[in-house]
Amino acid sequence: MSKILVTGGAGFIGSHLVDALVVKNHKVVVVDNLSSGKKKFVNAEAKFYKISVTSPKLKDIFKKERPEIIYHLAAQKSVPFSLAHPLQDATENIWGSLKVIEASLAVGVKKLVVFSTGGAIYSQAKFLPYKEIAPETPLSPYGVSKLTVDNYLRNFYGPVKKLNFVCLRPSNVYGPRQDPYGEAGVVSVFVHHLLKHQACHINGSGRQTRDYIYVGDIVDAAVKAATRGSGVYNLGTGKETSVNTLYHLIAGLLYGTEAKHQPAIAGEIMRSSLNSAKAFKELGWKPKTRFEDLVRIMVEADKVR
Ligand code: NAD
């Protein structure tokens, strides 16, 4: 049993991670400002602090709780928001992450597991499915800020300050408690609109691809990363699915409404899928949930929204 602090533990992925840690009998502390997360998602067994990771009081909480392991998920996670508000994105995602890293050092944590992104850092399709060594060419402030934090860890806090860290780079995560605004928000949007018989809109041609992965599989990798691995890991299924295919999968199984196309978003990556061979080998992890189960999972999730 360990004392574990999770930033962003009231959010989509973070709340599932907290649930998994509580089941394993760990003592869990959640730090979240509830900017997009929900208090009702926070496991009742976890201690909760409503505070921003950018707050000067963050270090005091770390010193009081003295966690052995930190998971850092708190983030502004919207690519379109980052394009419109790059300064706020940098404040939350770079400055906030540096505060978490510094506080982790101050209490001498055994391991820091940071949630980066695999969906917004790679963009050169000739290297698909992307390995960790693929060129890092983000097209949005969100991708740049996530990569910046990875670089602080890889180039300074790891080698110079001897901080034991893992950066996880998930592809596009779907599952219960997902809201429509994140990297795989389109799954949640399509299911929710189609169940309400509302029209769906596809940005651009719909031929842009993503690698959709189930939240339970990402939580499984995160749990393993507390005791295994070091450095950066891509977490994906290696499969590319276009937005059009995703729409037809969901619409075909629900109602056959045609989607309307709208202009493409600047800064959107055209194709994405991740090669996770490094995580298979070093974390002993493999995604287990089948893409075909996506619609069933999301329809069930929409019922309890
Ligand atoms: P989410 O918005 O559901 O969760 C983020 C949580 O952080 C929320 O509870 C929010 O209230 C909290 N938060 C935001 N800013 C904060 C701040 N300044 N201080 C304290 N708490 C703050 O998002 P998610 O989809 O669960 O993403 C979790 C992490 O995983 C993020 O770092 C995101 O960038 C990363 N990620 C997500 C995906 C995906 O497909 N969802 C893919 C790759 C990476």
Residues whose N, C-alpha, C, O or C-beta is under 5 A from the ligand:
A	BS01	NAD	G8 A10 G11 F12 I13 G14 V31 D32 N33 L34 S35 S36 G37 K38 I51 S52 V53 T54 L73 A74 A75 Q76 K77 E92 G96 F115 S116 T117 G118 P170 S171 N172 V173 G182 E183 A184
